């Protein structure tokens, strides 16, 4: 069985989460009763990964409900919506954040203050449980794609650290190892936050899985020189036509995989599928501070007065994606038809 620390959990009116900015040097937890601290953690990437920040947003609203001093239902709802508005502004690309907030706000529609508080907390707990169960199912479906002795390449961290547990892209790997398969992983470093080198490599090592770190710009030569059987990545948002927004570096990996005939799969729960949009232009791509590129661990690596450009995500078109692994099964093109079925829960493999 997988034995990794919990990324985020609810403990009697408190939220406890791993500060991922300090990995792999230190395993440090943030424990708070303040929803504002959760919003700060999402914005600063102390917690990151689309499913994980969805769970975090739900827990933040649960903290509002647990600790509110409101004397009326109307007062509580105003407090809840104010927190929700601030949480929505933390990060723009991952649809799970907005999906979780909307679910919790919907749950707050009750006839009394106490019932609304209870339903908010229960819904946040439900989101966390559903995420873990979905990731486990993604692992069960994706494990079928992996043969004994396979080498898998991934980008960023779509592992347990990016979810409530199991991860998305790593779930098939973990389930394969549970079944006794030998698996090796190549983790692209994923500049500038180095989530592949710091996080994916750390968690796979914790799980006893062989992992190698590679520089982002070595994708081409890796595909030519190394035995790579499969590429599996996560997703922050999938449009109804199958365009996938994921951490920067995903699109180049998909291009190289296509040229070298490496199957390229996206692992994502249906909560990451945004049926309200179709085209890539409709996805809000987060553009972060140039300083995150210009500095590494506090040291400037570029000349003074030189700036940088940092899009945190890129978009992979559906024609480069072999299949999308969801908790309801693996869907294949044409995605504008199959994704609709899987979101409705009708497509089972």
VOPAGU-2260 file (C-alpha; in pm, 1 decimal, decimal comma):
REM VOPAGU-2260
SITE   aa  ch    i         X         Y         Z
SITE  UNK   A    0       0,0       0,0       0,0
SITE  UNK   A    1     104,2     358,0     -70,9
SITE  UNK   A    2     253,9     520,0     236,9
SITE  UNK   A    3     295,0     892,0     167,5
SITE  UNK   A    4     218,2    1186,9     396,6
SITE  UNK   A    5    -117,6    1353,4     342,7
SITE  UNK   A    6     -95,3    1668,7     132,3
SITE  UNK   A    7    -389,2    1833,2     307,8
SITE  UNK   A    8    -635,4    1720,9     572,6
SITE  UNK   A    9    -907,9    1849,0     804,7
SITE  UNK   A   10    -843,5    1798,7    1176,5
SITE  UNK   A   11   -1119,9    1917,2    1411,4
SITE  UNK   A   12   -1163,6    2272,9    1288,2
SITE  UNK   A   13    -807,8    2306,4    1158,6
SITE  UNK   A   14    -651,2    2249,5     818,8
SITE  UNK   A   15    -311,1    2084,6     802,4
SITE  UNK   A   16    -114,4    2094,6     477,6
SITE  UNK   A   17     238,8    2033,6     355,8
SITE  UNK   A   18     436,7    2346,7     270,7
SITE  UNK   A   19     557,0    2232,2     -70,3
SITE  UNK   A   20     792,8    2526,8    -114,8
SITE  UNK   A   21    1022,2    2370,1     146,1
SITE  UNK   A   22    1044,4    2025,3     -14,3
SITE  UNK   A   23    1262,4    1826,2     -57,7
SITE  UNK   A   24    1485,6    1981,1     212,2
SITE  UNK   A   25    1222,3    1987,1     486,1
SITE  UNK   A   26     883,7    1826,4     544,0
SITE  UNK   A   27     702,3    2111,1     719,8
SITE  UNK   A   28     328,8    2139,3     783,0
SITE  UNK   A   29     115,7    2451,4     792,9
SITE  UNK   A   30    -164,7    2416,6    1046,1
SITE  UNK   A   31    -425,9    2689,8    1063,4
SITE  UNK   A   32    -778,7    2780,0    1165,5
SITE  UNK   A   33    -780,9    3083,8     934,0
SITE  UNK   A   34    -925,8    3060,3     584,1
SITE  UNK   A   35    -710,6    3359,9     483,7
SITE  UNK   A   36    -398,8    3150,7     548,3
SITE  UNK   A   37    -528,6    2885,7     308,0
SITE  UNK   A   38    -587,2    3151,6      40,9
SITE  UNK   A   39    -231,7    3273,8      93,7
SITE  UNK   A   40     -96,1    2918,0      65,6
SITE  UNK   A   41    -275,5    2868,3    -267,8
SITE  UNK   A   42    -156,5    3200,7    -407,9
SITE  UNK   A   43     204,4    3149,1    -297,2
SITE  UNK   A   44     209,4    2786,0    -417,0
SITE  UNK   A   45     273,4    2644,0     -72,3
SITE  UNK   A   46       0,3    2410,9    -191,6
SITE  UNK   A   47     -44,4    2355,1    -565,2
SITE  UNK   A   48    -188,3    2107,2    -811,3
SITE  UNK   A   49    -540,4    2144,4    -950,1
SITE  UNK   A   50    -720,5    1884,1    -733,7
SITE  UNK   A   51    -526,9    1986,5    -420,1
SITE  UNK   A   52    -616,8    2353,5    -447,7
SITE  UNK   A   53    -978,9    2256,3    -508,0
SITE  UNK   A   54    -975,6    2060,1    -181,6
SITE  UNK   A   55    -793,8    2349,0     -11,4
SITE  UNK   A   56   -1055,8    2600,5    -125,5
SITE  UNK   A   57   -1331,1    2375,0       5,6
SITE  UNK   A   58   -1153,8    2341,1     339,2
SITE  UNK   A   59   -1101,2    2719,0     355,8
SITE  UNK   A   60   -1476,8    2772,2     329,6
SITE  UNK   A   61   -1526,8    2498,8     587,5
SITE  UNK   A   62   -1304,7    2700,4     823,1
SITE  UNK   A   63   -1531,7    2999,6     768,3
SITE  UNK   A   64   -1829,0    2783,7     863,4
SITE  UNK   A   65   -1660,3    2622,2    1162,7
SITE  UNK   A   66   -1531,4    2945,4    1319,7
SITE  UNK   A   67   -1794,6    3196,4    1215,5
SITE  UNK   A   68   -1933,7    3434,1    1476,7
SITE  UNK   A   69   -2229,0    3526,4    1256,8
SITE  UNK   A   70   -2560,2    3561,0    1439,8
SITE  UNK   A   71   -2782,2    3503,8    1138,2
SITE  UNK   A   72   -2791,0    3297,6     819,7
SITE  UNK   A   73   -2775,7    3614,1     609,1
SITE  UNK   A   74   -2465,3    3734,9     790,8
SITE  UNK   A   75   -2296,0    3394,8     751,5
SITE  UNK   A   76   -2371,9    3376,7     376,7
SITE  UNK   A   77   -2218,1    3721,3     326,6
SITE  UNK   A   78   -1907,8    3610,1     515,4
SITE  UNK   A   79   -1887,2    3290,8     309,8
SITE  UNK   A   80   -1923,8    3470,3     -24,4
SITE  UNK   A   81   -1661,7    3727,4      71,3
SITE  UNK   A   82   -1413,1    3448,7     142,1
SITE  UNK   A   83   -1511,7    3271,8    -179,8
SITE  UNK   A   84   -1445,9    3585,3    -385,7
SITE  UNK   A   85   -1094,2    3617,1    -244,6
SITE  UNK   A   86   -1025,2    3247,1    -296,4
SITE  UNK   A   87   -1133,8    3275,6    -661,8
SITE  UNK   A   88    -861,4    3535,9    -721,7
SITE  UNK   A   89    -573,3    3322,6    -592,1
SITE  UNK   A   90    -499,8    3132,5    -914,8
SITE  UNK   A   91    -688,2    3154,0   -1246,4
SITE  UNK   A   92    -613,9    2842,3   -1452,2
SITE  UNK   A   93    -713,0    2530,5   -1255,4
SITE  UNK   A   94   -1086,5    2475,8   -1289,1
SITE  UNK   A   95   -1100,7    2259,1    -973,9
SITE  UNK   A   96   -1062,7    2570,2    -757,7
SITE  UNK   A   97   -1379,5    2730,3    -895,0
SITE  UNK   A   98   -1564,9    2397,8    -914,3
SITE  UNK   A   99   -1503,6    2329,2    -543,5
SITE  UNK   A  100   -1601,2    2681,6    -437,7
SITE  UNK   A  101   -1925,8    2662,1    -635,1
SITE  UNK   A  102   -2010,0    2324,4    -482,0
SITE  UNK   A  103   -1962,1    2449,8    -127,7
SITE  UNK   A  104   -2161,4    2767,9    -189,9
SITE  UNK   A  105   -2442,9    2560,8    -333,5
SITE  UNK   A  106   -2438,8    2343,0     -21,5
SITE  UNK   A  107   -2477,4    2653,8     196,4
SITE  UNK   A  108   -2830,7    2710,6      69,6
SITE  UNK   A  109   -3018,5    2604,2     380,2
SITE  UNK   A  110   -3304,6    2717,3     601,6
SITE  UNK   A  111   -3101,1    2788,2     913,6
SITE  UNK   A  112   -2758,0    2909,9    1015,9
SITE  UNK   A  113   -2659,6    2585,4    1189,2
SITE  UNK   A  114   -2774,3    2370,5     899,6
SITE  UNK   A  115   -2584,8    2587,3     650,6
SITE  UNK   A  116   -2267,0    2565,3     858,2
SITE  UNK   A  117   -2296,8    2188,9     883,9
SITE  UNK   A  118   -2366,2    2141,4     514,1
SITE  UNK   A  119   -2066,1    2356,8     414,1
SITE  UNK   A  120   -1829,9    2148,5     625,2
SITE  UNK   A  121   -1982,1    1820,7     503,4
SITE  UNK   A  122   -1951,2    1928,1     139,5
SITE  UNK   A  123   -1584,4    2020,3     183,7
SITE  UNK   A  124   -1521,1    1678,9     339,8
SITE  UNK   A  125   -1708,3    1514,5      53,5
SITE  UNK   A  126   -1492,5    1692,5    -206,9
SITE  UNK   A  127   -1176,7    1562,1     -39,7
SITE  UNK   A  128   -1309,8    1205,8     -19,3
SITE  UNK   A  129   -1431,6    1207,8    -379,3
SITE  UNK   A  130   -1093,9    1334,9    -499,4
SITE  UNK   A  131    -907,7    1051,0    -330,4
SITE  UNK   A  132   -1152,2     793,3    -464,2
SITE  UNK   A  133   -1132,3     940,3    -815,9
SITE  UNK   A  134    -753,7     929,5    -811,7
SITE  UNK   A  135    -757,9     566,2    -702,0
SITE  UNK   A  136    -990,5     483,7    -993,0
SITE  UNK   A  137    -765,4     675,8   -1234,5
SITE  UNK   A  138    -484,3     454,4   -1110,1
SITE  UNK   A  139    -685,4     138,1   -1166,2
SITE  UNK   A  140    -771,7     230,9   -1525,1
SITE  UNK   A  141    -429,3     373,3   -1607,4
SITE  UNK   A  142    -242,1      75,9   -1462,2
SITE  UNK   A  143    -366,4    -130,3   -1756,1
SITE  UNK   A  144    -152,6      82,2   -1988,9
SITE  UNK   A  145     170,6      -0,8   -1804,4
SITE  UNK   A  146     372,0    -317,2   -1867,7
SITE  UNK   A  147     626,1    -470,7   -1634,4
SITE  UNK   A  148     960,1    -293,9   -1687,0
SITE  UNK   A  149     815,0      18,1   -1851,2
SITE  UNK   A  150     973,8     362,4   -1830,7
SITE  UNK   A  151     730,1     652,9   -1795,5
SITE  UNK   A  152     806,9    1020,1   -1848,8
SITE  UNK   A  153     612,4    1299,2   -1678,4
SITE  UNK   A  154     631,6    1673,8   -1626,9
SITE  UNK   A  155     576,6    1884,7   -1315,0
SITE  UNK   A  156     407,6    1711,5   -1021,2
SITE  UNK   A  157      73,1    1546,6   -1078,3
SITE  UNK   A  158     137,1    1316,7    -786,1
SITE  UNK   A  159      -5,7    1270,0    -440,6
SITE  UNK   A  160     126,4    1615,5    -348,8
SITE  UNK   A  161     -97,7    1770,2    -615,4
SITE  UNK   A  162    -412,0    1598,8    -489,3
SITE  UNK   A  163    -564,2    1475,4    -166,5
SITE  UNK   A  164    -393,7    1136,5    -225,7
SITE  UNK   A  165    -254,2     903,6    -497,9
SITE  UNK   A  166    -215,7    1180,2    -754,3
SITE  UNK   A  167    -342,4    1173,1   -1110,4
SITE  UNK   A  168     -44,8    1104,0   -1337,7
SITE  UNK   A  169     125,8     902,0   -1062,7
SITE  UNK   A  170    -180,4     697,7    -965,8
SITE  UNK   A  171    -132,2     443,3   -1250,7
SITE  UNK   A  172     233,1     414,8   -1148,2
SITE  UNK   A  173     147,1     350,3    -783,2
SITE  UNK   A  174    -117,9      93,5    -873,4
SITE  UNK   A  175     124,6     -80,7   -1111,0
SITE  UNK   A  176     382,3    -110,7    -834,2
SITE  UNK   A  177     112,6    -241,9    -598,1
SITE  UNK   A  178      53,7    -517,7    -853,8
SITE  UNK   A  179     421,7    -607,4    -856,3
SITE  UNK   A  180     525,2    -438,7   -1182,2
SITE  UNK   A  181     871,7    -286,5   -1213,3
SITE  UNK   A  182     842,3      76,9   -1320,8
SITE  UNK   A  183    1097,7     352,3   -1380,0
SITE  UNK   A  184    1002,7     720,4   -1404,1
SITE  UNK   A  185    1179,8    1010,7   -1575,1
SITE  UNK   A  186    1070,1    1334,7   -1408,8
SITE  UNK   A  187    1131,7    1652,6   -1607,2
SITE  UNK   A  188    1261,5    1918,1   -1367,5
SITE  UNK   A  189     991,4    2175,9   -1460,8
SITE  UNK   A  190    1149,9    2517,6   -1429,2
SITE  UNK   A  191    1115,4    2762,7   -1268,7
SITE  UNK   A  192     954,6    2609,2    -957,5
SITE  UNK   A  193    1122,4    2273,4   -1020,2
SITE  UNK   A  194     817,4    2072,7    -916,8
SITE  UNK   A  195     946,3    1769,7   -1105,4
SITE  UNK   A  196    1287,9    1775,6    -940,8
SITE  UNK   A  197    1172,9    1883,4    -594,2
SITE  UNK   A  198     832,4    1719,1    -561,9
SITE  UNK   A  199     780,0    1431,3    -805,2
SITE  UNK   A  200    1128,2    1292,8    -743,3
SITE  UNK   A  201    1078,7    1330,6    -367,3
SITE  UNK   A  202     745,5    1152,0    -350,0
SITE  UNK   A  203     846,8     869,4    -585,9
SITE  UNK   A  204    1160,1     814,7    -380,8
SITE  UNK   A  205     945,1     803,6     -65,4
SITE  UNK   A  206     736,1     534,5    -235,6
SITE  UNK   A  207    1045,6     333,2    -331,3
SITE  UNK   A  208    1004,9     384,7    -706,5
SITE  UNK   A  209    1307,3     433,6    -932,0
SITE  UNK   A  210    1312,9     791,8   -1058,9
SITE  UNK   A  211    1554,0     996,0   -1268,4
SITE  UNK   A  212    1541,2    1374,8   -1305,0
SITE  UNK   A  213    1603,4    1528,0   -1648,6
SITE  UNK   A  214    1632,4    1887,7   -1763,1
SITE  UNK   A  215    1332,9    2027,8   -1947,5
SITE  UNK   A  216    1534,0    2097,5   -2262,1
SITE  UNK   A  217    1647,1    1734,7   -2294,2
SITE  UNK   A  218    1307,3    1598,2   -2398,4
SITE  UNK   A  219    1415,9    1541,9   -2759,8
SITE  UNK   A  220    1735,6    1352,4   -2690,1
SITE  UNK   A  221    1567,4    1148,3   -2417,5
SITE  UNK   A  222    1305,9    1030,3   -2664,9
SITE  UNK   A  223    1578,9     935,5   -2911,9
SITE  UNK   A  224    1829,2     774,7   -2675,1
SITE  UNK   A  225    1628,1     632,7   -2386,2
SITE  UNK   A  226    1363,8     361,2   -2378,8
SITE  UNK   A  227    1047,0     557,4   -2298,2
SITE  UNK   A  228     729,1     355,0   -2318,6
SITE  UNK   A  229     468,4     603,8   -2204,8
SITE  UNK   A  230     413,2     969,6   -2117,1
SITE  UNK   A  231     154,8    1050,4   -1848,8
SITE  UNK   A  232      83,2    1406,3   -1735,5
SITE  UNK   A  233    -180,3    1580,7   -1526,3
SITE  UNK   A  234    -418,1    1861,1   -1618,1
SITE  UNK   A  235    -533,7    2185,8   -1462,0
SITE  UNK   A  236    -819,0    2227,5   -1706,5
SITE  UNK   A  237    -955,0    2025,4   -1997,9
SITE  UNK   A  238   -1198,9    2187,4   -2240,6
SITE  UNK   A  239   -1490,6    1996,0   -2385,1
SITE  UNK   A  240   -1298,0    1959,8   -2713,1
SITE  UNK   A  241    -996,5    1810,6   -2537,7
SITE  UNK   A  242    -754,6    2103,1   -2514,6
SITE  UNK   A  243    -545,9    2050,7   -2201,8
SITE  UNK   A  244    -396,2    2327,8   -1990,0
SITE  UNK   A  245    -118,2    2189,8   -1773,8
SITE  UNK   A  246     212,8    2301,5   -1628,3
SITE  UNK   A  247     449,5    2467,8   -1873,1
SITE  UNK   A  248     650,1    2205,4   -2062,5
SITE  UNK   A  249     357,7    1970,3   -2124,4
SITE  UNK   A  250     300,1    2084,3   -2483,9
SITE  UNK   A  251     666,7    2036,0   -2588,8
SITE  UNK   A  252     660,7    1689,1   -2432,2
SITE  UNK   A  253     346,5    1603,6   -2630,1
SITE  UNK   A  254     508,5    1723,0   -2954,2
SITE  UNK   A  255     818,8    1512,4   -2898,0
SITE  UNK   A  256     608,7    1213,1   -2795,1
SITE  UNK   A  257     412,4    1234,1   -3121,2
SITE  UNK   A  258     727,5    1244,1   -3337,0
SITE  UNK   A  259     879,8     946,8   -3152,7
SITE  UNK   A  260     558,1     741,7   -3132,6
SITE  UNK   A  261     539,3     752,7   -2752,9
SITE  UNK   A  262     178,5     721,3   -2629,2
SITE  UNK   A  263      84,8    1046,0   -2453,7
SITE  UNK   A  264    -186,8    1027,0   -2188,2
SITE  UNK   A  265    -345,0    1291,2   -1967,7
SITE  UNK   A  266    -467,0    1178,2   -1624,5
SITE  UNK   A  267    -744,6    1398,5   -1486,4
SITE  UNK   A  268   -1056,3    1362,2   -1273,5
SITE  UNK   A  269   -1380,4    1486,1   -1424,8
SITE  UNK   A  270   -1360,7    1782,8   -1187,1
SITE  UNK   A  271   -1078,5    1910,8   -1411,7
SITE  UNK   A  272   -1297,7    1896,2   -1723,1
SITE  UNK   A  273   -1458,7    2230,4   -1800,7
SITE  UNK   A  274   -1753,7    2166,6   -2028,3
SITE  UNK   A  275   -1836,1    2538,9   -2038,5
SITE  UNK   A  276   -1548,3    2616,6   -2275,3
SITE  UNK   A  277   -1423,9    2461,1   -2598,4
SITE  UNK   A  278   -1138,4    2660,5   -2753,8
SITE  UNK   A  279    -788,9    2707,1   -2609,3
SITE  UNK   A  280    -828,7    3085,9   -2621,6
SITE  UNK   A  281   -1100,2    3057,2   -2357,4
SITE  UNK   A  282    -858,9    2922,0   -2095,1
SITE  UNK   A  283    -716,1    3184,3   -1860,6
SITE  UNK   A  284    -341,3    3117,2   -1856,1
SITE  UNK   A  285    -169,5    3238,0   -1541,8
SITE  UNK   A  286     123,6    3472,7   -1602,1
SITE  UNK   A  287     344,6    3494,5   -1295,1
SITE  UNK   A  288     614,0    3735,0   -1178,5
SITE  UNK   A  289     936,8    3758,2   -1385,1
SITE  UNK   A  290    1129,7    3730,8   -1059,1
SITE  UNK   A  291    1035,2    3363,2   -1038,4
SITE  UNK   A  292    1244,4    3304,4   -1351,6
SITE  UNK   A  293    1521,0    3552,8   -1276,0
SITE  UNK   A  294    1600,0    3415,7    -929,8
SITE  UNK   A  295    1679,0    3064,7    -808,5
SITE  UNK   A  296    1670,1    3017,1    -431,4
SITE  UNK   A  297    1715,5    3391,7    -384,1
SITE  UNK   A  298    2010,5    3432,0    -624,1
SITE  UNK   A  299    1968,5    3629,9    -945,4
SITE  UNK   A  300    2078,8    3431,7   -1253,1
SITE  UNK   A  301    2030,0    3700,3   -1521,1
SITE  UNK   A  302    2203,6    4036,4   -1565,1
SITE  UNK   A  303    2060,2    4342,2   -1390,8
SITE  UNK   A  304    1784,4    4525,0   -1579,5
SITE  UNK   A  305    1697,6    4211,6   -1780,4
SITE  UNK   A  306    1338,7    4097,6   -1731,8
SITE  UNK   A  307    1171,9    3762,3   -1802,6
SITE  UNK   A  308     842,5    3616,3   -1920,0
SITE  UNK   A  309     673,6    3334,2   -1731,8
SITE  UNK   A  310     352,7    3167,7   -1840,5
SITE  UNK   A  311     285,9    2907,0   -1573,2
SITE  UNK   A  312      86,4    2680,3   -1806,0
SITE  UNK   A  313      70,7    2582,2   -2170,8
SITE  UNK   A  314    -202,8    2422,5   -2380,5
SITE  UNK   A  315    -175,9    2085,5   -2552,6
SITE  UNK   A  316    -413,7    2035,3   -2847,5
SITE  UNK   A  317    -629,5    1721,6   -2859,9
SITE  UNK   A  318    -462,2    1581,1   -3172,2
SITE  UNK   A  319    -145,8    1516,5   -2966,2
SITE  UNK   A  320    -326,6    1333,5   -2685,3
SITE  UNK   A  321    -359,0     955,4   -2712,5
SITE  UNK   A  322    -619,6     934,1   -2437,3
SITE  UNK   A  323    -747,7    1095,1   -2118,4
SITE  UNK   A  324    -757,9     877,2   -1807,5
SITE  UNK   A  325   -1050,4     966,5   -1580,3
SITE  UNK   A  326   -1214,4     800,0   -1281,0
SITE  UNK   A  327   -1482,6     669,0   -1519,3
SITE  UNK   A  328   -1240,5     514,3   -1766,4
SITE  UNK   A  329   -1003,4     611,4   -2046,5
SITE  UNK   A  330   -1156,5     827,0   -2317,8
SITE  UNK   A  331   -1021,1     856,8   -2670,0
SITE  UNK   A  332   -1082,8    1097,4   -2960,0
SITE  UNK   A  333   -1309,0    1252,0   -3069,9
SITE  UNK   A  334   -1302,9    1424,9   -2729,9
SITE  UNK   A  335   -1591,7    1658,3   -2804,7
SITE  UNK   A  336   -1811,4    1347,2   -2788,0
SITE  UNK   A  337   -1635,8    1118,5   -2540,8
SITE  UNK   A  338   -1570,8    1383,2   -2273,8
SITE  UNK   A  339   -1939,1    1469,0   -2262,5
SITE  UNK   A  340   -2017,4    1103,0   -2194,2
SITE  UNK   A  341   -1756,3    1067,1   -1922,5
SITE  UNK   A  342   -1861,2    1383,4   -1740,1
SITE  UNK   A  343   -2214,4    1249,7   -1731,7
SITE  UNK   A  344   -2076,1     923,9   -1592,9
SITE  UNK   A  345   -2199,4     714,9   -1885,4
SITE  UNK   A  346   -1864,6     606,9   -2028,2
SITE  UNK   A  347   -1723,3     311,9   -1840,0
SITE  UNK   A  348   -1426,2     102,5   -1950,8
